[in-house]
Amino acid sequence: MKNPHLLDLYSDFCLTSFLSVTATGLGKLVDDGYSHDQISRFLSQKEFTQKDFWQMVKQLVRKVEHDSGIISIDDTIAEKPHSTENDMICYHWDHSNEAYVKGINILNFVYHTALPDDQDVTLPLAYEIIKKTAQYYDKKSGKVKLRSPLTKNEMVRERLYVITKYNRVKYRYVVWDTWFTSKENLDFVHNDLKKHFVVALKSNRKAALSEQDKKQGQYTKVEELGLHTGQCLKVWLNGTDFPVLLTKQVFTNKDGSTGELFLISNDLNLGAADLIAIYEKRWCVEVFHKSLKQNAGLEKSPTKYEVTQSNHIFASMIAYCKLEVLKVKGNSNHFALKARLYLKAIKAAYQELLELKCAAKQQATPLLA
């Protein structure tokens, strides 16, 4: 990596800028200590890799990792409605809004653990930027379209393998929502990684209540098993060769309505309350996405090219890590820390305004006289 000191400066700028994160803005911030061209060349250098990212965060992870750690996996979309469309900035299906959104789709692997003083720590271990470079024929529309050469589920398995076997991160559980609960992913975590999962399951997935039922092909949809809240059942999912614990969580939505969530785990020593408590840690990846966008400048780069956008995302991830360190040391939270920066900026702006008004009065400007 060329000019690592510029990465440090640029990631700081991601935290302190309240507008767009631009090379021009950073140059002005440091009183032209670095020129616009220097910063642009830094962003345009060879795309930073996941190996580069691991080397940056490895020391932090090693300080906080624990055998009981949790890896939460989910994707997010950095919206880019006005940017030029390319392989990286394109339309992706947003499940939360149930609509296609133009932007950059990022698959994140977030590590969650607790320090001895019970303070939570959340750090990104890795991320994958979805790039649609492979052509395929869509029968429904009759058009040739683009998609990623690898599915997100394939990316999950590849990256988890690297995190576990090469990076050797200590953890006990993997958590994710229903989107990633494929047979292949469950088999991979259980058989290949020898790790545990606590994941959400769609209500129409089929399960057998005994190994004998499995052999005879007698499966029932999990929603039809009559599972009570707080109850755990040992079941065999259709297509898997090992048993899992199944439980049901009933929750209340903001509008007062209730919903059901089915959870499974290959850790047969857990109870229903344990399953629910572990799965609730999945929420840390949602908080991570929110802070990454609102506090670390993820969506604030107006750069047009894939390599510059990719390197900006890299810097935003580093900026988030810096904020997490400050959170732990200051026993605060990301948004409170950002509010402190914002207040300082407002005070500086107000002081500048007072000085401008004073100068205007001295010049006998009629409006301020």
Protein Blocks (a to p, Z undefined) as FASTA:
>chain_A
ZZkllmmmmmmmmmmpcbdcdfklmmmmnoomacfklmmmmmmmccddfklmmmmmmmmm
mmmgcfkbccdddddddddfkbccdfklccdddfklopacddddddddddddddfkopac
dddfbdcddddfbdcddfknopacdddfbdfklmmmmmmmmmmmmnopacfbdcddfklm
cfklmmmmmmmnopacdddddfkbccdfbfklmmnopacdfklnopaehiacddddehia
bdcdddddddddfkopacddddddfbfkbcfklmmmmmmmmmmmmmmmmmmmmmnommmp
cbfbfklmmmmmmmmmmmmmmmmmmmmmnopafklmmmmmmmmmmmmmmmmmmmmmmmmm
mnopaklZZ
